[in-house]
């Protein structure tokens, strides 16, 4: 049994208890090491100590991002980790089917918001709230998220749109270095602390491509221009000018080497942000040309010289304070750089103009030394605030898209973190007030709203206690009496304000608030507010003056007299503005204080956040010194307690962050009924072929319930299909609760439903594609068959026409040939008859029957039978020649070979002219032929000059065989 002495365990009992807790922790922690737990909801048990140990184990192995249910915890590594933010890693998270299964990262959050916009699940617009203390890494996180969206939200198709998208992305990214140079500064806790809040609206078109952006700023800490705390610096841009300007620019802006300026403390410190060339290039990409840049830097140099103007106390109150000896040169240089007349500038700082009475009489009163310093600081703050607002407007004009060209947006909120310094004033009060409002938004969205909605919907839920900061907000902004209302009331009273009097009023009016305390040991008037992140002591000295933020009208009139082109734009001579600056005593409007303006802008921001789906990134600072590989448990523990992370983990682990109305759930997931329509259709399950009219917007709740049950019946099948043999735990169905009006589920179940929906859509797509391919194939087959029939018909018609033409031609040739042959036979017969008659007349015979000699009879038969071929061979232009030709003729005529000298054959080659046939026994034999009507009949192939081929060779062989 443990024994405690003065609150501590004694001896071995304490050691035994410690070892017992370690054993219990090992048992509850399971077999997985702590650094492998990428989600704090898996830590067992969920306590501050176990969560702290898990974060420390992951930080030791360079794992800086850890999920905490609905929130991402980001530990600042305080060292460059380039591989953790490379473009390749961005594309990997963007291309992953399930980015949630990858390691926790800000890119996973960015991809989730981008896919939510693509899925068009209401509310479509998304917002990412990056919160944390100063120096926790909020600015770096916002910058990396902007780079991620510039990479993944740019997928144009044409070359022109690609160039336009690149230009827009480059301008959006270039707005970061400009705004950080003019709005960030080095503080005690952070070298690059944002001294203003900004909400960046990334605008997307209907194709989810980035078309532009808009920047809205909140509460610039302009007092830093003229007042810096110890060990802190002014805005980065002043150091960039002094360290990065060229020699000529230094001469032009009167910034010599080694010059000392009162408003430029700690110039010897060199930071990564002191890069003047990067700022100039970014301004150039945003459309700010070189002359305008030089004009801006000249005005800033004039403000630096203005800070070196110091006044001495006046011995006579009726006389203005005189300049100190070192300040005479500074006021001359400042007036020259600001292009203001030197004497009116000095007079405006020394003398105050007062209008009083109904006649608005003007009185001139010399200012004291403190008042002169205040007017000098007011002039510098006024110029710098107008310059910053002008830069924001230039950036918006450069990157903002036309309202008709974008439909959705993703918002990035980067506000100053919770601050607590030794001397806290109005700036810290507004900053912590903004953090309180954001913490309330988180509590209302993820903690209180969830539990209240579970009760309304009838879910069986055990409520988790969480820290609600509504009481603290009532103390700061409540009605009718609060800290802000008391400060504003002091500003409206026409009396000098006292710090002690303000403290007394606050303590007496708000004494019943548990979040208001008083430090009795403090020597200065102050009050303590117990914020959700811890108590902060605020000093009341100067609180009312800062809230008034008075700008003497003579300062504005002086700046309107400037000949500088930039100051003319910043301070135009507008008659309406002049009339507002000098109202009459009876119609004077209430002054709009700094707290009132900040509260109005904050309410407008929260309205935008409430209309979006928020995502939270909690930035944690491992140590306040900014050292790498250093994890201080006490500092991290205070941050975890402040942001209510443990309660968030409890509710996220046991709750259902996804809540979808019945109507939207049925409309999106009704097609999942296709998965079980063949296996177990319910009595109310209509066929999938039925129309979409069942779940139209006018569907009654009674009709929705059967559809909901049919969809929920498919979840076991989806769970079994998603389970893997290596991880059987996935087969356990995730809890899904159907409330009265909404369906509640976890992220894993939503992912499972989306996978099932994608599977059904894929099946439907495959079915549609198969049907379309089948229809296209059948159509092509019919077209091919029709084309074949048409081609066959055309070919047959063409063949018939060709055969008919050939038949007609052949018939004509045949008829002509027959006519010619008959004619030639007739002519030959006639000539032979004439020769026969001649021989009969010349040779007398004794008998009446005259018989021709045998040789003549054979010749006559050969002529009658083979004369055409002989004529062709004998009269050919080419072919056999000489003796071979005569042999051919003899073979054709079947002449006897005994006495060839008795016959003489003459051809066309030997005798010119046309020969005729004469069967003269004693004389020569002549052949007479006409040109054959057959094509190519007079042409024979070119034979070899030393051989007889073709028909001639056949005739010669027949002739030789006959004689043998």
Residue, then its C-alpha position, 0 to 999 in steps of 0.5 A: x500500500x502506497x504511503x505519501x509523506x508531504x505529498x510524495x511516496x516514500x522509499x521502495x513504495x514509490x519505486x514500486x508504484x512507478x514500475x507498476x505504472x510503467x508495466x500498466x502502460x506497456x500492457x495498455x500500449x500494446x505491441x506497437x511502439x509509441x513513435x509508430x502511433x500516428x493517431x493520438x486516438x490510438x493511445x491507451x489510455x488517453x491522458x496528457x502524459x501518454x499523449x505527451x510521451x507519444x509526441x516526444x517519441x515521434x519528435x525524436x525520430x523526426x516525425x513532426x505531424x500526428x493526427x488527433x482525431x479531427x485535428x492535426x498536431x504539428x511540431x515545429x522542427x526548428x530546422x530545415x527539412x526540405x524532403x518533407x515539403x518537396x513537390x514530389x511529396x505533394x504529388x504523392x499525397x495528391x495522387x494517393x487513392x486514400x491520403x488518410x492512410x499515408x503518414x499524417x501531414x499538412x498535405x493530407x489535410x490540404x488534399x482532404x479539403x481539395x477532395x471535399x470541394x470536388x465531391x461537392x458535399x455541402x458545405x462545399x467551401x473549406x477552411x483551414x484554421x492554423x492556430x498556435x502560439x507565436x513561433x509554433x510555425x503557423x506562417x510556415x504551415x500556411x506558406x506550404x499549404x499555398x504551395x501545395x494548392x498551387x501544385x495540385x489545383x493547376x491542371x489546365x488543358x490549353x497552352x494559354x490557360x496553362x500560362x495564365x494559371x502559372x501566372x496566377x499561382x506565381x502571384x499568389x506565392x509571391x504575395x507571401x514574401x511581400x506581406x511577410x516583409x511588411x507585416x512580420x517582425x522578430x519578437x522574443x519568441x519567434x524570428x518571423x512572427x506575424x504582426x497581423x492576421x490574414x485570411x487567404x481565400x483561394x478561389x477555384x472554378x467549376x473544374x477545381x482549378x485555381x483562378x485567383x485569391x483574395x487576402x483580408x488582413x486584421x489588426x496590423x501592429x502599427x505601433x511597432x513602427x515607432x515602439x519596439x520592446x527590448x530584444x525585439x526588432x522592427x518590421x523586416x522591410x526596414x532591415x532589408x532596405x538597410x542591408x540590401x540596398x545598393x550604393x546608389x540606392x543608399x545615396x538616394x535614400x540617405x542610408x549611409x553605411x553604419x548609420x544609426x536609427x532609433x527605430x531600428x534596434x538590433x541591426x546586427x542580427x542577421x535573419x533568413x528573412x533579411x533578403x531584400x532581393x526576394x522582396x523586390x522580385x516578388x513585388x515585381x511579379x505582383x505588378x509593382x514596377x521598379x520606380x514604384x518600388x523605389x518610391x516605397x523604399x524612399x518613404x520608408x527611409x523617410x520614416x526611419x529618419x523621422x524616428x531620429x527627430x527628438x525634442x528638448x523640453x521647453x522652459x516656457x510653456x507658451x513656446x514650442x519645444x525646440x529640436x535637439x542638435x542631432x535632430x536638425x539634420x534628420x528632419x531636413x532629410x525626412x522632409x526631403x524624402x517625404x517631399x514635405x515642406x520642412x517648416x510646416x512639418x516641424x510646425x505640425x509636430x510642435x504645435x497643436x491646432x484646436x477648434x472650439x466654440x460654435x464659430x469653430x475658432x482655431x487656437x494654436x497651442x504648443x505641445x509638450x515634449x511627450x506630445x511632440x513625440x506622440x505626434x511624430x509617432x502618430x505620423x509614422x504609424x499613419x503613413x505605414x498603416x496606409x502603405x500596408x493597406x495599399x499593398x494589400x489592395x495592390x496584391x488583391x487587384x493582382x491575384x483576385x479573380x473575377x467573381x463570375x470565374x470562381x464558384x468555391x474557395x478554400x480559406x487559410x486562416x493565419x492569425x497571431x498566436x496566443x501572446x503573453x509578454x512582461x508588458x501586455x497592452x491593447x495589441x495583446x488583448x486583441x490578439x488573445x481575444x481573437x484566439x479565444x474566439x477561434x477556440x470557441x469556434x473549435x469547441x462549438x464545432x467539434x465538442x459542444x455541437x457534436x455532443x448536443x447533436x448526439x442527444x438531439x438525434x437520440x444516440x446513446x452517448x456518454x458525455x465528455x467534459x471539456x473546457x468551455x471558454x464562453x465565460x472568458x469571452x463574456x468577460x472580454x466582449x459581453x453585454x452590457x458590461x465587459x472589458x471592451x465596453x468599458x475601454x470604449x466608454x472611456x474613449x467617448x468621455x471627454x476627459x483625460x483618462x487615468x490608468x488607475x481609474x480604468x483599473x478600478x472601473x474594470x475590477x469593480x464592474x466585473x468583480x463577479x467574473x471567475x476569469x478576472x484577477x488582480x495582481x496585488x504585487x504589481x506596482x503598475x495599474x493592471x488586471x489579469x484575464x485567465x484565458x484558455x491558454x493561461x493567465x495574462x496580465x494587461x497594463x492599463x497605461x496607454x490602453x485608452x489612447x491606443x484604443x482611440x488611435x487619434x489622428x490629428x487632422x493637421x497631420x493628414x492635411x500635411x501629408x496631403x501637401x506632399x509632392x511624393x507620387x505615392x503619398x498623393x495616392x495614400x492621402x488624396x485631397x477629398x472634400x468629403x474626407x475633409x468634412x468628416x475630419x472637421x465635424x461640428x460640435x453638435x453633430x459629431x459622430x461617435x469615434x470608431x475605436x480600434x477594439x470596435x473595428x477589430x471586433x466587427x472584422x472578427x465577427x465577419x471572419x467567423x461568419x465566413x468560417x461558420x459557412x465552411x467545413x473547418x479543418x484545424x491544424x494545431x502548431x506546437x512549439x517544442x521549446x521557446x528557445x527555437x532549438x532543434x532536437x529539444x523537447x521540453x515537456x513542461x512547455x508542450x504540456x501547457x500548450x496541450x492543456x491550453x488548446x484542449x487537445x485531450x478532450x478533443x482526442x476523447x470526443x474524436x475517438x468515441x464520436x462520429x465526426x461525419x454527419x450526413x442528412x438522410x436525404x443527402x445520404x440516400x441521394x449519394x449512396x442509394x446505388x449501393x443497393x445494387x450490391x445486394x439486390x440479387x442476394x437478399x433483397x428486402x421487402x421494400x427494396x425496389x429494383x435498381x432499374x427503377x427511376x430516381x424519383x424515389x429519393x427526390x427532394x420531396x420524398x417523405x421520411x417514411x419512404x426514406x427509412x426503407x431506403x436507408x435500411x437497404x443501404x445499411x444492409x450492404x455495410x457488412x458486405x462492404x466490410x468483408x470485401x475491404x478486409x485483408x487476410x493480413x489485417x482481419x481487424x478491418x473485417x469488424x464493421x465500423x459503427x454507424x448510427x442512424x439518427x432522427x434526421x442524420x446518419x452518423x459515422x466515422x471517417x473509416x466508414x465514410x471511406x468504406x462507403x465511398x469505396x463501395x460507391x466507386x465500385x458500383x460506379x465502376x461496375x455501371x461504367x463497365x456495363x455501359x462501356x460493354x453495352x456501347x462496345x457491343x452496340x458499336x460492334x454490331x453496328x460495324x458488323x451490319x455496316x461491313x455486311x452491307x458494304x460487302x453486299x454492295x461491293x459484290x453487287x457492283x463487282x458482279x454488275x461490272x463483270x457482266x458488263x465487261x463480259x458483255x462488251x467482250x462477247x460483243x467484241x469477240x462476236x464482231x471479231x469472229x464475224x469479221x474474221x469469218x468474212x475475211x477468211x471466206x473472202x480470201x478463200x474465194x480470192x485464192x480459189x479464184x486465182x487458182x481457177x484462173x491458173x488452172x484454166x491457163x494451164x489447161x489452155x496451154x497444155x493440150x490433153x487427150x482426155x476430157x478429165x484433166x488431172x493436175x500433177x501430184x505436186x500441184x495438187x499438194x500445193x493447192x491443198x496446202x494453200x487452201x489449208x495452211x496459207x494464212x499461217x505461211x503468209x504470216x511466217x513468210x511476211x513477218x518483219x522479225x524472226x527467222x531469216x534466210x534459209x530457215x525462213x524458206x524451210x518454214x515456208x516449205x514446211x507450211x506448204x508441204x513441198x517436196x524436198x527433192x528438187x528445191x531448185x525448181x521453186x523459188x520463194x520470194x518474201x517481202x524482205x527480198x522484194x518490195x511491194x505486195x506480193x501475190x500467189x501464183x502457182x507457176x510450175x516453171x516460175x517463182x511462187x509469190x504470196x499475196x496477203x492482207x494485214x490480219x485483223x487480229x491484234x498483234x497478229x503481225x508481231x512475233x516474240x523476239x527469238x534468239x538469232x541462232x535458234x528456231x523456237x515456237x511454232x516454227x520449231x514444231x513445223x520443222x520437227x514435223x517436216x523432218x519426221x515426215x521425210x524420215 
